[in-house]
Amino acid sequence: MGNVESWPVLGKIRNAGPIESKEYHLPNNPKFNARTVTQRKARKKAFVRWMMCFLIGSLISLIYRGVSYVNEVVGDAHYEVIEDLIEDGNLAGAFFANTAIMLTLVLTAVSLVLWEPASGGSGIPEVIGFLNGVSAERLMDLTTFIAKMLGVMCAVSSGLFVGPEGPTIHIGALLGAFLLRSLVVVCKRFNIFRSLQRLKNDKDERDFVANGAAGGIAAAFHAPIGGVIFSLEEAISFFNAKLIARSYLTCAVAYYVLFFLETHSHEFDTNLFTEFQLDLSCRISYYAEDLFWFAILGALGGFLGGVFNYLVCTITKLRIKYINPLGWRRILEAVVITILTSMFVVFVPYNYPCTSASSLVKHVADNFPTFNQTGDEICVNRIVYGTVTKFPGIFGPPENYTNEIRAPLGKFLSEDVLLRKGKCQEGTYNEMASLFYVTGHQAVANLFKQGTYYFLSAGTIIAFGLIYFVIAAATSGISVASGLVIPTLTIGGCIGRVYSIAINQWIKHPSGEHGADPGTWAMIGAAAFWSGTGRITVTIAVIMLEITGKFRFLPAIMVAVVVAKWVGDWMNHSLYHALLHLKHIPYLGDPHKSLTSCVSEAMVQEVVTFSEYEAREEVERIVSETTHHGFPVLGLDESGRTYMVGLATRLHILQALNDHPGQVQVPICDYMDCTPYTVPPGYLLFDAIHFFKNMGLRHLCVVNDKFGLLGILTRKDLDHASHEHERHRKTGHKHDDHRDHGSHENTHADYDVEVQQSRYPVKRGTASLQVPLLESEVDRKD
């Protein structure tokens, strides 16, 4: 752990703790596997797992509803105060009031992160790393849960360009880990359900964290299927049918509970429950030739998504180097970004011209003659369509009925679209204020609003989008609990809406075609930009369908999302994977197929080993002087040559010492994994990485044909070899050795002790021997 010497002076601050590899492969040892598992015990454990999933889904819905309610109430009150001051002509008062409110909430959020550093950011990269085998020490602690939940309330309601979706995924993962640990503690405290007491191991914890993360997505996006698919596509490298089924139950429960909490209705109408409802009576049509324009929109979203990733990563590198080490710099950075955001939010809309409310329904009068004569549908909101279709021609010639249609519809749409007047007079609204003086969800809803062709001009959207693009990139990564999903949807919505206006003006209208609805294209642009940053195609397509409730747009979304991913991959890595690398989390991604080196080029050859029976003094010395987690165990054959007989982890060895106090010879062989995974020296690194990921390994030993130990591979070695190959492949330089000899020479310690000591200091000494008995084994049956 890092030092906390800094709180009085806000100097050096502690971090999230050392990064530690997880052991998802359960060792094979008769001592731990000899327990009799009856069918009754197996069913009991399975029932408990299902009930835990039900509880996780229910709790994450309650928490998200509470967080979103606070954000709505505080956010609405915040912007109403600002708008009232601006209407009174008190611009300076509006700015200082907005800044004061924002600073109060932001500084509270920063304080929570300084108290518990693991609660900062969205948490998605850390959760992905955890599900793939590595975790920071306090990533799944109760203090992280509390700081994350309170921090996201403050950060989102402050008005920063952030969203709550990413932290909600982390909160769901935290719930899964916390409930599992609580169950084990209760069972031990009352000495009940002894079979359930062994659930606390890395493998079971990973499964519950995966369930919780999926439930977090289901709650945040109202997308139960999207939650399951996200955990499969992005989060976990190994899954099975039972894990998928439990994740689905968690997501379904989260969805149903949240439905009743938000709708307060016993009528199960899912159209009332989409995150960004597209409520139209008319049917928006698009044609096969429009798929080409959707592909162009996807390419634009992928390109700008790659630019956004580059900007975020560049700022993050500078932040890690110059700002993060000192607490006062983190606070100063948050204050500067808050003041800058407040300036744009207050001053830009104030100096923006007013727009007549009749612009909301201008397209009705423009298209009514065609509609009245041919019966063609116009893409308008429900009340617009209903009025025109129910009373065709009742107003006579267009010059008579235009104003009579616009008057009632303008009032309705003013409420439906959530317009902001700012300093404008009655009957007008401020386009820029309608995007700035609202919460993030409301801004996205306004951009997605269909049937409002002239609601926002192209100039307004471009100006707002550029400001939002830069500030959102700078805000991402500051010391608050926040996510980037709402910013990506907002930026993508701007891209799609401007694109549709250009298509209408230059292509569709001149040729007499039906116009492209800006709200629809904003939704598709949001999906494209999100794919351009995150590169998760199936998840995004499903979530976009679930949050809008319009499945007729599936072909358009599929085309845009896939093209955006292709273009983005051509430019750089996905944002989540780039942040994994910047945070020094050894995530094993898919290696490039040109990685044809062998494991012998990446393995560590000088390995610390044990004999089957080792002297107690030697065992204590090795355990106290090294920070390794895995130790190969060697035996002697008849010719006196050593060969590998197993692998003992640090926990196994510590339990052996506790079980045999005072004994001169410690029987290491009774506590080792008798069948560890091994590979020959000619095994390809490409295959070794996939093998490591799919089996959930922490160590991989390299042996010859006589089972003589040649070396050992850890996650850190494979991650380093993969990154070195990628770097050399892009620069075109030849290389003979993937390892940087100065970085981890002559050691096979796991990544948790091989990272920079200044960032993750390791405690050494005999105190590390004082640990409880081993609890990490679990029955093989589910």
HUCORQUI-V165516 format. One record per pair of residues at least 24 apart in sequence whose ideal C-beta (glycine too) atoms are under 8 Angstrom apart, sorted by the first residue. I is the first residue (numbers start at 1). GAP is how many residues later the second one is. Records with the same first field share a line. If there is no record, write none. Layout:
I->GAP, GAP
This chain:
1->136, 760, 762
2->757, 758, 759
3->758
6->320, 321
7->107, 320
9->319
10->316, 317, 318, 321
11->315, 316, 317
12->313, 314, 315
13->101, 104, 312, 313, 314, 317
14->103
15->102, 744, 745
16->101, 102, 104, 110, 120, 121, 122, 123
17->101, 119, 120, 121, 122, 743
18->118, 119, 734, 735, 737, 742, 743, 744
19->115, 116, 117, 118, 565, 566, 567, 732, 733, 736, 741
20->114, 115, 116, 117, 730, 731, 732
21->112, 113, 565, 608, 677, 693, 694, 729, 730, 731
22->108, 111, 112, 113, 180, 184, 674, 676
23->179, 180, 626, 673, 674, 675, 753
24->109, 178, 179, 182, 214, 671, 672, 673, 674
25->652, 670, 671, 672, 673
26->175, 177, 751, 752, 754
27->620, 622, 625, 645, 646, 647, 649, 750
28->645, 646, 647
29->641, 642, 643, 644, 645, 748
30->644
31->639, 640
32->745
33->744, 746, 747
35->744
37->158, 742, 743, 744
41->154, 738
42->737, 739, 740
44->149, 151, 152
45->150, 151, 154, 734, 736, 737
46->736
48->135, 145, 148, 151
49->158, 197, 733
50->196, 199
52->124, 127, 128, 131, 156, 159
53->158, 193, 194, 196, 197, 200
54->195, 196, 199
55->124
56->116, 119, 120, 123, 152, 155, 156, 159, 194, 197
57->158, 161, 192, 193, 194, 195, 196, 197, 200
58->195, 196, 199
59->116, 120
60->108, 111, 112, 115, 152, 155, 156, 158, 159, 190, 194
61->158, 192, 193, 194, 196, 197, 200
62->195, 199
63->86, 105, 108, 112, 156
64->100, 104, 107, 152, 155, 156, 194
65->193, 196, 197
67->82, 85, 86, 89, 97, 101
68->96
70->83, 87
71->82, 85, 86, 93, 368
72->367
74->31, 79, 83
75->81, 82, 84, 364
76->363
78->79, 81
79->80, 341, 358, 359, 360
82->263, 264, 355
83->337, 338, 339, 350, 354
86->260, 263, 264, 336, 337
87->334, 335, 336
89->334
91->255, 256, 259
94->252, 256
95->247, 248, 251, 252
98->61, 244, 247, 248
99->239, 240, 243
101->57, 58
102->56, 57, 58, 236, 239, 240
103->232, 235, 236
105->49, 50, 52, 53
106->48, 49, 52, 54, 228, 229, 232, 374
107->224, 227, 228
108->42, 43, 46
109->42, 43, 45, 46, 49, 225, 370, 371, 372, 373
110->220, 221, 224, 368, 369, 370
112->35, 38, 39, 42, 369
113->34, 38, 217, 366, 367, 368
114->213, 216, 217, 365
115->28, 32
116->25, 27, 28, 30, 31
118->26, 29
119->24, 25, 28, 29, 32, 362
120->31, 359, 360, 361
121->45, 356, 360, 361
122->43, 44, 45, 47, 48, 359, 360, 361, 362
123->25, 43, 44, 46, 47, 50, 358
124->42, 45, 46, 359, 452
125->451, 452, 454, 455, 458, 460
126->44, 457, 459
127->42, 43, 46, 82, 86, 108
128->106, 107, 448, 452, 459
129->451, 456, 457, 458
130->43, 76, 79
131->75, 78, 79, 82, 100, 104, 105, 106
132->103, 104, 105, 455, 456, 561
133->104, 455, 560, 563, 564, 565, 582
134->451, 452, 453, 581, 617, 618
140->33, 34, 37, 38, 65, 69
142->36
144->30
145->26, 29, 30, 33
147->334
148->26, 333
151->329, 330
152->329, 330, 331
154->326
155->325, 326, 327
156->283, 284, 326
158->180
159->182, 183, 186
160->177, 178, 181, 315, 320, 322
161->180, 279, 307, 310, 311, 314, 326, 329
162->278, 310, 313, 314, 318, 320, 321, 322, 324, 325
163->277, 319, 320, 321, 322, 323, 324
164->56, 318, 319, 322
165->52, 55, 56, 318, 320, 321
166->316, 317, 318, 319
167->314, 315, 316
168->48, 49, 51, 52, 315
169->44, 47, 48, 51
170->43, 46
171->45
172->40, 41, 42, 43, 44, 45, 47
173->36, 37, 39, 40, 43
174->38
175->37, 40
176->29, 32, 33, 34, 35, 36, 37, 39
177->28, 31, 32, 35
179->29
180->24, 25, 28
184->591
195->584
197->578
198->577, 579, 580, 581
199->579
200->575, 576
201->574, 575, 576, 577
202->574
203->493, 575
204->574
206->30, 490
207->36, 39
210->25, 26, 29, 33, 37
211->32, 35, 36, 39
212->38
214->33, 36, 37
215->32, 35, 36, 38, 39
216->38
217->34, 326
218->32, 33, 34, 36, 37
219->35, 36, 39
220->265
221->54, 322, 325, 326
222->33, 36, 37, 51, 52, 53, 324, 325
223->32, 52, 319, 320, 323, 324
224->24, 27, 28, 30, 31, 322
225->26, 317, 321
226->313, 316, 317, 320
227->24, 27
229->309, 310, 313
230->306, 309, 313
233->303, 304, 305, 306
234->300, 302, 305, 342
237->351, 456, 457, 459
238->455, 456, 457, 458
242->540
270->279
271->278
274->272, 273, 274, 275
275->166, 271, 272, 273
276->165, 168, 169, 172, 247, 271, 272
277->271, 272
278->170, 172, 241, 242, 245, 270, 271, 272
279->102, 103, 171
280->99, 100, 101, 102, 105, 170, 171
281->101, 104, 105
282->95, 96, 97, 98, 103, 169
283->94, 269
284->95, 166, 233, 236, 268
285->229
286->230, 234, 270
290->226, 266
291->264, 265, 268
293->210, 214, 223
294->230, 262, 265, 266
295->264, 265, 268
297->198, 199, 202, 224, 227, 228, 231, 263
298->230, 233, 261, 262, 263, 264, 265, 266, 269
299->264, 265, 268
300->195, 199, 225, 228
301->191, 194, 195, 224, 226, 227, 228, 229, 230, 231, 259, 263
302->226, 229, 230, 261, 262, 263, 264, 265, 266, 269
303->229, 264, 265, 268
304->165, 187, 191, 225, 228
305->183, 223, 224, 225, 226, 227, 228, 259, 263
306->226, 261, 262, 264, 265, 266
307->264
308->161, 165, 180, 183, 221, 224, 225, 267
309->224, 259, 262, 263, 264, 265, 266, 269
310->261, 262
311->159, 162
312->161, 164, 165, 263, 266
313->259, 262, 265, 266, 269
315->158, 159, 161, 162
316->160, 161, 263, 266
317->265
319->158, 159
320->262
324->155
330->148, 149
331->148
333->145, 146
334->144, 145, 146
337->134, 137, 138, 141
340->131
341->130, 134
344->92, 123, 127
345->91, 92
348->84, 88, 115, 119
349->71, 73, 81, 83, 84, 87, 88
350->72, 73
352->70, 78, 79, 80, 81, 108
354->67, 68, 69, 70, 71, 74, 75, 76
355->69, 73, 74, 75, 76, 102
356->71, 72
357->53, 54, 56, 57, 62, 70, 71, 72
358->48, 52
359->95, 96
360->49, 50, 53, 54, 57, 92, 94, 95
361->44, 45, 48, 49, 52
362->44, 91, 92
363->90, 91, 152
364->24, 41, 42, 45
365->33, 36, 37, 40, 41
368->30, 33
369->29
376->138
379->71, 72, 74, 136, 138, 141
380->71
381->28, 31, 32, 35, 68, 69, 70, 71
383->26, 29
384->25, 29, 67
385->66
413->39
416->33
417->29, 32, 35, 38
418->24, 27, 28
431->24, 25, 26, 29
432->28, 31, 32
435->25, 29
436->28
440->46, 47, 50
441->45
443->47
444->42, 45, 46, 49, 82
447->43, 46, 47, 50, 72, 75, 79
448->45, 71, 74, 75, 78, 100
449->70
450->67, 68, 69, 70
451->66, 68
452->66, 67
453->51, 62, 64, 65
455->63
456->41, 62
458->40, 43, 44
461->33, 36, 37, 40
462->32, 36
464->30
465->26, 29, 30, 33
468->26
484->49, 91
485->45
488->38, 41, 42, 45, 46
489->37, 40, 41
490->36
491->35, 38
492->30, 33, 34, 35, 36, 37, 38
493->29, 30, 32, 33
494->28, 31
495->30, 31, 33, 34
496->25, 26, 27, 28, 29, 30, 32
497->24, 25, 28
499->26
520->33
523->25, 30, 34
524->29, 32, 33, 36
525->35
527->30, 33, 34, 37
528->32, 33, 35, 36
529->35
531->29, 30, 31, 33, 34, 37
532->32, 33, 35, 36
533->35, 41, 42
534->40, 41, 42
535->30, 33, 34, 39, 42
536->38
537->24, 25, 28
581->142
584->171, 172, 175
586->129, 130, 133, 165
587->132
588->101, 104, 105, 127, 130, 131, 134
589->133
591->94, 95, 98, 99, 131, 134
592->130, 133, 134, 137
593->93
594->131, 135
595->89, 90, 91, 94, 126, 127, 130
596->88, 89, 90
597->87, 88, 124, 128, 141
598->83, 84, 85, 86, 87
599->80, 82, 83, 84, 85, 86, 89, 101, 103, 112, 114
600->81, 82, 102, 110, 111
601->84, 120, 135, 136, 137, 138
602->83, 111, 115, 116, 118, 119, 136, 137
603->78, 99, 107, 108, 109, 110, 114
604->107, 108, 109, 110, 113, 140, 142, 143, 144
605->105, 106
606->140, 141
607->25, 102, 104, 105, 141
608->140
609->24, 25, 100
610->24, 38, 43, 58
611->24, 57
612->33, 55, 56, 57
613->52, 53, 54, 55, 56
614->51, 52, 54
615->49, 50, 51
616->41, 44, 47, 48, 49, 50
619->34, 37, 38, 47, 49
620->37, 146, 149
623->27, 30, 31, 34, 145, 146
624->140, 141, 142, 144, 145
625->139
626->123
627->122, 126, 135, 137
628->119, 120, 121, 122, 125
629->69, 70, 120, 121, 123
630->68, 69, 82, 84, 118, 120
632->44, 69, 77, 80
633->35, 36, 39
634->75
641->65, 67
642->66, 67
643->60, 63, 64, 65, 66
644->32, 34, 57, 59, 63, 64, 65
645->24, 27, 29
646->26, 27, 28, 29, 30
647->25, 26, 29, 52, 54
648->24, 25
649->24, 49
651->120, 123, 125
652->122
654->115, 117, 120
655->118, 119
657->112
658->115
676->25
677->24
678->24, 25, 29
679->24
680->24, 25
681->29, 30
685->33, 36, 37, 40, 53
688->25, 30
689->29, 33
692->26
698->52
699->49
711->37
712->36
714->34, 35, 36, 37
715->35, 36
716->28, 33, 34, 35, 38
717->27, 31
719->32
720->24
